[in-house]
Amino acid sequence: MTDVLDAKCLRCKEARLIRSADSLPEIEFFECPTCHMRYAKRPGAAITYRWLHPISIALYGFFFRSGGLEAHQAMAVRAITKGRDHAEILAVLREIEDELDSPTQEVRLILEGHQRSEEDCRAFLSSVVRQIKVKVGHDT
């Protein structure tokens, strides 16, 4: 395995990604040396944001918890807002909105083991962003 991935950062679009020491044969981890965004790559799959990126946190319940759409949305809103101040919440929203506005990857691939479509994932993320903006009183 190589220490540099032959791909540029999805966020800053400048730097080649560096392999992280905690990589495993079944999943490699990378970091951008410029903006420090973290990524994951499974064999034969495209690179995605790594677990704990705001998108992965928002999608977790949608992928793996029972209940209806409203329950999944409420879970995502709690996961993103709990324990964060207003500025942190807005930064998380920007991360999600940046991906929704300028797609860089298939967000459905960030977490394995679910059957959600890319369209459903993006619609879900959009609805979560809207709900959080209402909750924190941020103009849409």
LOMARLO-152765 format. One record per atom (N, C-alpha, C, O): residue in one letter; x, y, z; atom name. Coordinates in steps of 0.1 Angstrom, whole numbers. Example, Ala and Ser with C-alpha at 12.3 -4.5 7.8 and 13.67 -1.06 7.14 Angstrom:
2
 r  east north    up  a
 A   132   -57    78  N
 A   123   -45    78 CA
 A   132   -33    78  C
 A   142   -33    85  O
 S   128   -22    71  N
 S   137   -11    71 CA
 S   129     0    79  C
 S   134    11    80  O
This chain:
140
 r  east north    up  a
 M     8   -12     0  N
 M     0     0     0 CA
 M     9    12     0  C
 M    19    13     6  O
 T     4    22    -7  N
 T    12    34    -8 CA
 T     8    45     2  C
 T    -3    44     7  O
 D    17    53     6  N
 D    14    64    16 CA
 D     7    76    10  C
 D     1    83    18  O
 V     7    77    -3  N
 V     0    88    -9 CA
 V   -11    83   -19  C
 V    -7    74   -27  O
 L   -23    87   -18  N
 L   -34    83   -27 CA
 L   -33    91   -39  C
 L   -31   103   -39  O
 D   -35    85   -51  N
 D   -35    92   -63 CA
 D   -48    99   -65  C
 D   -55    97   -75  O
 A   -52   107   -56  N
 A   -64   115   -56 CA
 A   -62   128   -48  C
 A   -54   128   -39  O
 K   -68   138   -53  N
 K   -67   151   -45 CA
 K   -79   152   -35  C
 K   -89   145   -36  O
 C   -77   160   -26  N
 C   -87   163   -15 CA
 C  -100   167   -21  C
 C  -100   176   -30  O
 L  -111   162   -17  N
 L  -124   165   -22 CA
 L  -128   179   -17  C
 L  -136   185   -24  O
 R  -122   184    -7  N
 R  -126   197    -1 CA
 R  -117   208    -7  C
 R  -123   217   -14  O
 C  -104   208    -5  N
 C   -96   219    -9 CA
 C   -91   217   -24  C
 C   -87   227   -30  O
 K   -93   205   -29  N
 K   -90   202   -43 CA
 K   -75   204   -47  C
 K   -72   204   -59  O
 E   -66   206   -37  N
 E   -52   209   -41 CA
 E   -43   197   -37  C
 E   -35   193   -46  O
 A   -43   193   -25  N
 A   -33   183   -20 CA
 A   -36   169   -23  C
 A   -48   165   -24  O
 R   -26   161   -25  N
 R   -27   146   -26 CA
 R   -29   141   -12  C
 R   -23   146    -2  O
 L   -38   131   -10  N
 L   -41   126     3 CA
 L   -30   117     8  C
 L   -24   109     0  O
 I   -27   117    21  N
 I   -17   109    28 CA
 I   -24    98    35  C
 I   -33   100    43  O
 R   -19    86    34  N
 R   -24    74    41 CA
 R   -22    76    56  C
 R   -11    79    60  O
 S   -32    73    64  N
 S   -31    73    79 CA
 S   -25    60    84  C
 S   -27    49    78  O
 A   -18    61    95  N
 A   -12    49   101 CA
 A   -23    39   106  C
 A   -19    27   107  O
 D   -35    43   109  N
 D   -45    34   114 CA
 D   -53    27   103  C
 D   -63    21   105  O
 S   -48    27    90  N
 S   -54    20    79 CA
 S   -54     5    81  C
 S   -45     0    88  O
 L   -64    -2    76  N
 L   -65   -16    77 CA
 L   -66   -22    62  C
 L   -69   -14    53  O
 P   -64   -35    61  N
 P   -65   -40    47 CA
 P   -79   -38    41  C
 P   -80   -36    29  O
 E   -89   -39    50  N
 E  -103   -38    45 CA
 E  -108   -23    43  C
 E  -118   -21    37  O
 I  -101   -14    49  N
 I  -104     0    47 CA
 I   -92     9    50  C
 I   -85     7    61  O
 E   -88    17    41  N
 E   -77    26    42 CA
 E   -82    40    46  C
 E   -93    44    42  O
 F   -75    47    54  N
 F   -78    60    59 CA
 F   -68    70    53  C
 F   -56    67    53  O
 F   -72    82    50  N
 F   -64    92    44 CA
 F   -67   105    50  C
 F   -78   107    56  O
 E   -57   114    50  N
 E   -59   128    54 CA
 E   -53   138    45  C
 E   -42   135    38  O
 C   -59   149    43  N
 C   -54   160    35 CA
 C   -43   167    43  C
 C   -46   172    54  O
 P   -31   169    38  N
 P   -21   176    46 CA
 P   -23   191    46  C
 P   -17   198    54  O
 T   -32   196    37  N
 T   -35   210    37 CA
 T   -47   214    46  C
 T   -45   223    55  O
 C   -58   208    44  N
 C   -70   212    52 CA
 C   -74   202    63  C
 C   -82   205    71  O
 H   -67   191    63  N
 H   -68   180    74 CA
 H   -82   173    73  C
 H   -85   167    83  O
 M   -89   174    62  N
 M  -101   166    61 CA
 M   -97   151    60  C
 M   -86   147    55  O
 R  -105   143    67  N
 R  -102   128    68 CA
 R  -111   120    58  C
 R  -123   123    57  O
 Y  -105   110    52  N
 Y  -113   102    42 CA
 Y  -111    87    45  C
 Y  -102    83    53  O
 A  -120    79    39  N
 A  -119    65    40 CA
 A  -120    59    25  C
 A  -126    65    17  O
 K  -114    48    23  N
 K  -115    41    10 CA
 K  -114    26    12  C
 K  -105    21    17  O
 R  -125    20     7  N
 R  -125     5     7 CA
 R  -120     0    -6  C
 R  -121     7   -16  O
 P  -115   -12    -6  N
 P  -110   -17   -19 CA
 P  -121   -17   -30  C
 P  -132   -22   -28  O
 G  -117   -12   -41  N
 G  -127   -12   -53 CA
 G  -137    -1   -52  C
 G  -146     0   -60  O
 A  -137     7   -41  N
 A  -147    17   -39 CA
 A  -141    31   -41  C
 A  -129    33   -40  O
 A  -149    41   -42  N
 A  -145    55   -43 CA
 A  -141    60   -29  C
 A  -146    54   -19  O
 I  -134    71   -28  N
 I  -130    77   -16 CA
 I  -143    84   -10  C
 I  -150    90   -18  O
 T  -144    84     3  N
 T  -155    91     9 CA
 T  -150    98    22  C
 T  -139    96    26  O
 Y  -158   107    27  N
 Y  -155   113    40 CA
 Y  -155   101    50  C
 Y  -162    92    49  O
 R  -146   103    60  N
 R  -145    93    71 CA
 R  -156    94    81  C
 R  -161   105    83  O
 W  -158    83    89  N
 W  -168    84   100 CA
 W  -164    95   109  C
 W  -153    99   111  O
 L  -174   102   114  N
 L  -175   113   123 CA
 L  -175   127   115  C
 L  -175   137   120  O
 H  -174   126   101  N
 H  -177   138    94 CA
 H  -192   141    96  C
 H  -200   131    98  O
 P  -196   153    96  N
 P  -210   156    99 CA
 P  -220   149    90  C
 P  -231   146    95  O
 I  -217   146    78  N
 I  -226   139    69 CA
 I  -228   124    75  C
 I  -239   119    75  O
 S  -217   118    79  N
 S  -219   104    84 CA
 S  -227   104    97  C
 S  -235    95    99  O
 I  -225   114   105  N
 I  -233   115   118 CA
 I  -248   117   115  C
 I  -256   111   121  O
 A  -251   126   105  N
 A  -265   128   101 CA
 A  -271   116    95  C
 A  -283   113    98  O
 L  -264   108    87  N
 L  -270    97    80 CA
 L  -270    84    89  C
 L  -278    75    85  O
 Y  -263    83   100  N
 Y  -262    71   108 CA
 Y  -276    65   111  C
 Y  -279    54   108  O
 G  -284    73   118  N
 G  -298    68   122 CA
 G  -306    65   110  C
 G  -314    55   110  O
 F  -305    73    99  N
 F  -313    70    87 CA
 F  -309    57    81  C
 F  -318    50    75  O
 F  -297    53    82  N
 F  -292    40    77 CA
 F  -295    28    86  C
 F  -299    18    81  O
 F  -293    30    99  N
 F  -293    18   108 CA
 F  -303    18   119  C
 F  -302     8   127  O
 R  -311    27   121  N
 R  -321    27   132 CA
 R  -335    25   126  C
 R  -338    28   115  O
 S  -343    18   134  N
 S  -357    16   130 CA
 S  -365    29   133  C
 S  -361    38   140  O
 G  -377    29   127  N
 G  -386    41   129 CA
 G  -388    48   116  C
 G  -382    45   105  O
 G  -397    58   116  N
 G  -400    65   104 CA
 G  -391    77   101  C
 G  -381    79   109  O
 L  -393    84    90  N
 L  -385    95    86 CA
 L  -384   106    97  C
 L  -373   111    99  O
 E  -395   109   103  N
 E  -395   119   114 CA
 E  -386   116   125  C
 E  -378   124   130  O
 A  -386   103   129  N
 A  -377    98   140 CA
 A  -362    99   135  C
 A  -354   103   143  O
 H  -359    96   123  N
 H  -346    96   118 CA
 H  -341   111   117  C
 H  -330   114   121  O
 Q  -350   120   113  N
 Q  -346   134   112 CA
 Q  -344   140   126  C
 Q  -334   147   128  O
 A  -352   136   136  N
 A  -350   141   149 CA
 A  -337   136   155  C
 A  -330   143   162  O
 M  -334   123   152  N
 M  -321   118   157 CA
 M  -309   125   151  C
 M  -300   128   158  O
 A  -310   128   138  N
 A  -299   135   131 CA
 A  -297   149   137  C
 A  -286   154   139  O
 V  -309   156   139  N
 V  -308   170   145 CA
 V  -302   170   158  C
 V  -293   178   161  O
 R  -306   160   167  N
 R  -300   159   180 CA
 R  -285   156   179  C
 R  -277   162   186  O
 A  -281   147   171  N
 A  -267   143   169 CA
 A  -258   154   165  C
 A  -247   155   169  O
 I  -264   163   157  N
 I  -256   174   152 CA
 I  -256   186   161  C
 I  -246   193   162  O
 T  -266   188   169  N
 T  -267   200   177 CA
 T  -264   198   192  C
 T  -259   208   198  O
 K  -265   186   197  N
 K  -263   184   211 CA
 K  -248   187   215  C
 K  -239   181   209  O
 G  -247   196   225  N
 G  -233   199   230 CA
 G  -225   208   221  C
 G  -214   211   224  O
 R  -231   214   211  N
 R  -224   223   202 CA
 R  -230   237   204  C
 R  -242   239   206  O
 D  -221   247   204  N
 D  -226   261   204 CA
 D  -231   265   190  C
 D  -229   258   180  O
 H  -237   277   189  N
 H  -242   282   177 CA
 H  -232   282   165  C
 H  -235   277   154  O
 A  -220   286   168  N
 A  -210   287   158 CA
 A  -206   273   153  C
 A  -204   271   141  O
 E  -205   264   162  N
 E  -201   250   158 CA
 E  -212   244   149  C
 E  -210   237   140  O
 I  -225   246   153  N
 I  -236   241   145 CA
 I  -236   247   131  C
 I  -238   240   122  O
 L  -234   260   130  N
 L  -233   266   117 CA
 L  -222   260   108  C
 L  -223   259    96  O
 A  -210   257   115  N
 A  -199   251   108 CA
 A  -203   237   102  C
 A  -199   234    91  O
 V  -210   229   111  N
 V  -215   216   106 CA
 V  -224   218    95  C
 V  -224   210    85  O
 L  -233   227    96  N
 L  -243   229    85 CA
 L  -236   233    72  C
 L  -239   228    61  O
 R  -225   241    73  N
 R  -218   245    61 CA
 R  -211   233    55  C
 R  -211   231    42  O
 E  -206   224    63  N
 E  -200   211    57 CA
 E  -210   203    49  C
 E  -207   199    38  O
 I  -222   202    55  N
 I  -233   194    48 CA
 I  -237   201    36  C
 I  -239   195    25  O
 E  -240   214    37  N
 E  -245   222    26 CA
 E  -234   223    14  C
 E  -238   222     3  O
 D  -222   223    18  N
 D  -211   223     7 CA
 D  -212   211    -1  C
 D  -211   212   -14  O
 E  -214   199     5  N
 E  -216   187    -3 CA
 E  -229   187   -10  C
 E  -229   182   -22  O
 L  -239   192    -5  N
 L  -252   192   -12 CA
 L  -252   201   -24  C
 L  -257   198   -34  O
 D  -245   213   -22  N
 D  -244   223   -33 CA
 D  -234   219   -44  C
 D  -237   222   -56  O
 S  -223   212   -40  N
 S  -213   208   -50 CA
 S  -209   194   -47  C
 S  -198   192   -40  O
 P  -216   184   -51  N
 P  -213   170   -48 CA
 P  -199   166   -52  C
 P  -194   169   -63  O
 T  -193   159   -43  N
 T  -179   154   -45 CA
 T  -178   139   -44  C
 T  -168   133   -48  O
 Q  -189   132   -40  N
 Q  -189   118   -37 CA
 Q  -203   113   -36  C
 Q  -213   121   -35  O
 E  -204   100   -36  N
 E  -217    94   -33 CA
 E  -218    92   -18  C
 E  -212    84   -12  O
 V  -226   101   -11  N
 V  -227   101     3 CA
 V  -232    88     9  C
 V  -230    84    20  O
 R  -240    80     1  N
 R  -246    68     5 CA
 R  -235    57     8  C
 R  -237    47    15  O
 L  -223    60     3  N
 L  -211    50     4 CA
 L  -203    53    17  C
 L  -194    46    20  O
 I  -206    64    24  N
 I  -198    67    36 CA
 I  -199    56    46  C
 I  -189    53    53  O
 L  -211    51    48  N
 L  -213    40    58 CA
 L  -219    28    50  C
 L  -228    29    42  O
 E  -214    16    53  N
 E  -218     4    46 CA
 E  -229    -2    53  C
 E  -232     1    65  O
 G  -236   -12    46  N
 G  -246   -20    53 CA
 G  -260   -15    53  C
 G  -268   -18    62  O
 H  -264    -7    43  N
 H  -277    -1    42 CA
 H  -282    -2    28  C
 H  -274    -5    19  O
 Q  -294     1    25  N
 Q  -300     0    12 CA
 Q  -305    14     7  C
 Q  -315    14    -1  O
 R  -301    25    12  N
 R  -306    38     8 CA
 R  -300    42    -5  C
 R  -288    40    -8  O
 S  -308    49   -13  N
 S  -303    55   -26 CA
 S  -296    68   -23  C
 S  -298    74   -13  O
 E  -288    72   -33  N
 E  -281    85   -32 CA
 E  -291    96   -31  C
 E  -290   105   -24  O
 E  -302    95   -40  N
 E  -312   105   -40 CA
 E  -319   107   -26  C
 E  -321   118   -21  O
 D  -322    95   -20  N
 D  -329    96    -7 CA
 D  -319   101     4  C
 D  -324   109    13  O
 C  -306    98     3  N
 C  -297   103    13 CA
 C  -296   118    12  C
 C  -296   125    22  O
 R  -295   123     0  N
 R  -293   138    -2 CA
 R  -306   145     2  C
 R  -305   156     8  O
 A  -318   140    -1  N
 A  -330   146     3 CA
 A  -331   146    18  C
 A  -336   156    24  O
 F  -327   135    25  N
 F  -327   134    39 CA
 F  -318   145    45  C
 F  -322   152    54  O
 L  -306   146    40  N
 L  -296   156    45 CA
 L  -302   170    43  C
 L  -300   179    52  O
 S  -308   173    32  N
 S  -314   186    30 CA
 S  -325   189    40  C
 S  -326   200    45  O
 S  -333   179    43  N
 S  -344   181    53 CA
 S  -338   183    67  C
 S  -343   191    75  O
 V  -327   176    70  N
 V  -321   178    83 CA
 V  -315   192    84  C
 V  -316   199    95  O
 V  -308   197    74  N
 V  -303   211    74 CA
 V  -314   221    76  C
 V  -312   230    84  O
 R  -325   219    69  N
 R  -337   229    71 CA
 R  -341   229    85  C
 R  -344   239    91  O
 Q  -343   217    91  N
 Q  -348   216   105 CA
 Q  -338   222   115  C
 Q  -342   229   124  O
 I  -325   220   113  N
 I  -315   226   122 CA
 I  -315   241   121  C
 I  -314   248   131  O
 K  -317   246   109  N
 K  -317   261   107 CA
 K  -329   266   114  C
 K  -328   277   120  O
 V  -340   260   114  N
 V  -352   264   121 CA
 V  -349   264   136  C
 V  -352   273   144  O
 K  -343   253   141  N
 K  -340   251   155 CA
 K  -331   262   161  C
 K  -333   267   172  O
 V  -321   266   153  N
 V  -311   275   158 CA
 V  -314   290   153  C
 V  -307   299   156  O
 G  -325   291   146  N
 G  -329   305   142 CA
 G  -321   311   131  C
 G  -318   323   131  O
 H  -316   302   122  N
 H  -307   307   112 CA
 H  -315   309    99  C
 H  -323   300    96  O
 D  -313   320    92  N
 D  -321   322    80 CA
 D  -317   312    69  C
 D  -305   308    68  O
 T  -327   308    61  N
 T  -324   298    51 CA
 T  -320   304    38  C
 T  -317   298    28  O
